[in-house]
C-alpha cells in the first residue's frame, strides 16, 4: 500500500479545508498554541515511517497519556484493577460529576478523568517514585530520552483544577482514593503535561499495534491478552463521549487529547498520530478526526 501517497493526499485536502473549532482555552498554557498547526505521522509494524506537516514539533498530549497510565497500572495490578474502575463507555463528558456520583465513586472507564485519577492513586501507592517510573516508561517506549513533563502546563492545569478536585473528593468519600487528594492531583496534572511530537507518539503506540512482539519497556510488561484489552478500551472509550462516532467513522482503537493530538492503531499493521490544535465541543481535534476517517476510507481497511 502506498502510504506516502495516501498520507500526502489526506494532508493536502484537510489542510486546504476551512478552519473549524478552537484551541482549548480552559487551560491557559494550551490557549497559547498556534491554532493552524497540522501534522500526520504513520509508522508500520515493519518499521517504515510516513509523515508530513508539523510532525517534529512537540505538543501537550493531555489525555492520550492516560493509555500509558493504564499500561503501568494494569501491569502492576492485573485483573484486580477492574475492582476499582469499570470498562464501559461513559456516554457523558469526561469530567462528569453526576455520572460518578450515580455510580458511587467507581469510574466508568480508565480513560475519563476520574478513571485516570484512580490509576494515578494506584501508582502513588505502588511505586516509590511514580513520576520517574512514568517518564522512564514513556521514554523507553518512544526511544526518546528527552521526553518530559511541561511544568508550565502542569501548573496551569493545577491552578484551575477545581472540577478534577471535586471528582477526587467524591471518590475519596466512597473509599476509592487511598492517597492525599493534592498528591493525586499533582501527579495527574504532570501526566497530562507530557509533550511529544507526532512521530514520537506514533512510535509510542506501535507496540500496541504490533501484537506479535513482547511488550516490555522499562519494567512495564503486558501480555498479548492485556494489550488486546487496552486496545478494546481505546476503541470504546478513547474519544470521550464521541467514542461511538469515532468507531463508526474510523473503525480503529485510539485516544485523543484536548491538546489536539490523536493517535490510533490498526493491529498488526500500523500506528498513526495526528496533531491539530483546533478541537470540537467534545474535545477532539477536528482535522485529526477528519484525517483518520479519510485514512481508513482510502485504505479500505479498519478493524471491522
BELCORWO-V437677 format. One record per run of one state. SS is the DSSP state (2 for helix, 1 for strand, 0 for the rest). FROM is the first residue (numbers start at 1). TO is the last residue. If there is no record, write none. Layout:
ss:from:to
SS:FROM:TO
SS:FROM:TO
//
This chain:
ss:from:to
0:1:2
2:3:16
0:17:21
1:22:23
0:24:29
2:30:32
0:33:38
1:39:44
0:45:48
1:49:53
0:54:58
1:59:60
0:61:61
2:62:83
0:84:84
1:85:85
0:86:96
2:97:102
0:103:106
1:107:107
0:108:112
2:113:126
0:127:129
2:130:142
0:143:150
2:151:159
0:160:161
2:162:173
0:174:180
2:181:192
0:193:194
1:195:196
0:197:197
2:198:209
0:210:214
1:215:217
0:218:219
1:220:222
0:223:223
2:224:237
0:238:239
2:240:249
0:250:252
1:253:256
0:257:260
1:261:266
0:267:269
1:270:275
0:276:277
1:278:279
0:280:284
1:285:285
2:286:299
0:300:304
//
